[in-house]
Amino acid sequence: MFVMISGVVESLVVADKDFTWVSVGPGQTFHVPPNAKHGWRNAGPAPAVMIVISTSTMGRFFKDVGKPRAAGGRATAPSSSEIEHS
């Protein structure tokens, strides 16, 4: 479950080989069923902020593949070795 706080994202919904982008804005929620393929893209010029409500299994996954950002620093793309580690 995702709850949008600010910004606008588009969420990819996959159903029977059909791909659709759905806009999700502040105050809206988006539920991803277990094992469903999905994706996100920022649809606006502002950063997108959301709350992610998930299982502990997904929490461990994000911890394993995540890359901390320094306070006040800009997000950077992962290096090739960081991607291979994931």
ABEGO torsion letter per residue (X at the ends): XBBBABEBBBBBBBBGGBBBBBBBBBGBBBBBBBGBBBBBBBABABBBBBBBBBBAAAAAAAAAABBBBBBGBBBBBBBAAAAAAX
